[in-house]
Amino acid sequence: MKMRLVKWLASLACGMLAACAIITVNVYFPEKDVKQAYKSLDEMLLKQEGGTKKPGEEQPAGGQPTGTEEKKEEVKPQSSLDRMWQNISLVSTANAAENLADDLAIEMSSMPEVLKAYEEIRKLIPQMNALRESGAVGEDMQGLLKVLDKSKLAGMDAQVKAMNDNRKIVITGMAKAMETISKRRNPKAKTDFNQLMRNACDTFADTRRESAKPGWMIQLKNGAWVRK
């Protein structure tokens, strides 16, 4: 009887250890991969365009028209969302999820709300840059814009809020991507979504600090505000 009880307790202990292992497995994503995924999406979705030629407007050396009589079919300009899908399609086909950073970027690019958020962020960049340069706002430790001098906002309170709302969508999208990939790699794994949100938020804030221009205000991890 005593031996049976010992075996039962040992089995119970093993089961509890296994359960704990399942709870904690796959909840950590290397910061470098998460950061690279953010940077890849920034590179594809936040590039400001200018001076690019429309299809069919190529000119030969010397800048003179070609003189051809054939009329080329007009091609409509693509939106950044269309280009994003083309880029992701090429990446997926040529090198499908070869590393974790690619996995995360591809997973996020499949979320319509994330693509829409990046589109809105791109439109707001010129205004937000002006506010950051004036010192009206700074990059806080949560990855959001913090109003530091309301007198310099120039009535752009709504735009700052819109930028932060869209950043929150991007951060949440990263946490969802982490959760999806974690479950895909280990279907039995359980993830703590709040922890994933913290990881996604902290790394997003790091990327914003790193990309901040000299003179912009940034908040360090210890809470202190400094001018970069």
KAZI-V999679 format. One record per residue. N is the residue number from 1. RES is the residue in three letters. D_CENTER is the distance of its C-alpha to the mean C-alpha in Angstrom with 1 decimal. Layout:
# KAZI-V999679
n res d_center
N RES D_CENTER
N RES D_CENTER
This chain:
# KAZI-V999679
n res d_center
1 MET 58.8
2 LYS 57.4
3 MET 55.9
4 ARG 54.3
5 LEU 52.7
6 VAL 51.4
7 LYS 49.8
8 TRP 48.3
9 LEU 46.8
10 ALA 45.4
11 SER 43.8
12 LEU 42.3
13 ALA 40.9
14 CYS 39.4
15 GLY 37.9
16 MET 36.3
17 LEU 34.9
18 ALA 33.4
19 ALA 31.9
20 CYS 30.3
21 ALA 28.9
22 ILE 27.4
23 ILE 25.7
24 THR 24.2
25 VAL 23.3
26 ASN 19.8
27 VAL 18.2
28 TYR 17.1
29 PHE 14.2
30 PRO 14.7
31 GLU 12.7
32 LYS 12.9
33 ASP 11.3
34 VAL 8.3
35 LYS 8.1
36 GLN 9.0
37 ALA 6.4
38 TYR 3.7
39 LYS 7.0
40 SER 8.0
41 LEU 5.8
42 ASP 6.9
43 GLU 10.2
44 MET 10.8
45 LEU 9.9
46 LEU 10.7
47 LYS 13.8
48 GLN 16.9
49 GLU 19.7
50 GLY 23.3
51 GLY 26.5
52 THR 25.7
53 LYS 28.6
54 LYS 29.0
55 PRO 30.1
56 GLY 33.8
57 GLU 34.2
58 GLU 34.4
59 GLN 37.4
60 PRO 39.6
61 ALA 40.3
62 GLY 42.2
63 GLY 40.1
64 GLN 42.8
65 PRO 42.2
66 THR 43.0
67 GLY 45.8
68 THR 45.2
69 GLU 46.6
70 GLU 44.3
71 LYS 41.9
72 LYS 38.3
73 GLU 36.4
74 GLU 33.9
75 VAL 30.3
76 LYS 28.0
77 PRO 24.9
78 GLN 21.7
79 SER 18.9
80 SER 15.4
81 LEU 14.6
82 ASP 17.7
83 ARG 16.7
84 MET 13.4
85 TRP 15.4
86 GLN 18.0
87 ASN 15.7
88 ILE 14.3
89 SER 17.9
90 LEU 19.2
91 VAL 16.9
92 SER 17.8
93 THR 21.4
94 ALA 21.9
95 ASN 20.0
96 ALA 18.8
97 ALA 16.4
98 GLU 18.4
99 ASN 16.2
100 LEU 13.7
101 ALA 10.7
102 ASP 11.8
103 ASP 12.3
104 LEU 8.9
105 ALA 7.5
106 ILE 10.7
107 GLU 10.7
108 MET 7.6
109 SER 9.3
110 SER 12.3
111 MET 11.4
112 PRO 13.2
113 GLU 12.0
114 VAL 8.3
115 LEU 9.8
116 LYS 12.2
117 ALA 10.0
118 TYR 8.5
119 GLU 12.3
120 GLU 13.5
121 ILE 11.4
122 ARG 12.8
123 LYS 16.2
124 LEU 16.1
125 ILE 15.3
126 PRO 19.0
127 GLN 20.2
128 MET 17.8
129 ASN 18.7
130 ALA 22.3
131 LEU 22.0
132 ARG 20.3
133 GLU 23.1
134 SER 25.7
135 GLY 24.6
136 ALA 24.3
137 VAL 20.8
138 GLY 18.9
139 GLU 15.7
140 ASP 16.5
141 MET 15.8
142 GLN 13.8
143 GLY 11.0
144 LEU 13.0
145 LEU 15.7
146 LYS 19.1
147 VAL 22.3
148 LEU 24.6
149 ASP 27.4
150 LYS 27.9
151 SER 30.7
152 LYS 28.4
153 LEU 26.0
154 ALA 28.2
155 GLY 27.8
156 MET 24.0
157 ASP 23.4
158 ALA 22.1
159 GLN 19.6
160 VAL 18.3
161 LYS 18.1
162 ALA 16.4
163 MET 13.6
164 ASN 13.2
165 ASP 13.6
166 ASN 10.7
167 ARG 8.4
168 LYS 10.0
169 ILE 9.2
170 VAL 5.4
171 ILE 6.4
172 THR 9.2
173 GLY 7.6
174 MET 6.3
175 ALA 9.8
176 LYS 11.4
177 ALA 10.2
178 MET 11.7
179 GLU 14.7
180 THR 15.3
181 ILE 15.2
182 SER 17.4
183 LYS 19.8
184 ARG 20.0
185 ARG 21.0
186 ASN 23.3
187 PRO 24.4
188 LYS 26.5
189 ALA 23.9
190 LYS 23.1
191 THR 19.9
192 ASP 19.6
193 PHE 16.8
194 ASN 17.2
195 GLN 16.8
196 LEU 13.6
197 MET 12.4
198 ARG 13.8
199 ASN 12.2
200 ALA 8.6
201 CYS 9.8
202 ASP 11.8
203 THR 9.5
204 PHE 7.1
205 ALA 10.6
206 ASP 11.6
207 THR 9.3
208 ARG 10.6
209 ARG 14.0
210 GLU 14.1
211 SER 13.3
212 ALA 15.8
213 LYS 19.0
214 PRO 22.4
215 GLY 24.0
216 TRP 21.0
217 MET 21.2
218 ILE 18.9
219 GLN 19.4
220 LEU 19.9
221 LYS 19.5
222 ASN 23.2
223 GLY 22.7
224 ALA 24.5
225 TRP 23.6
226 VAL 24.3
227 ARG 24.2
228 LYS 22.3
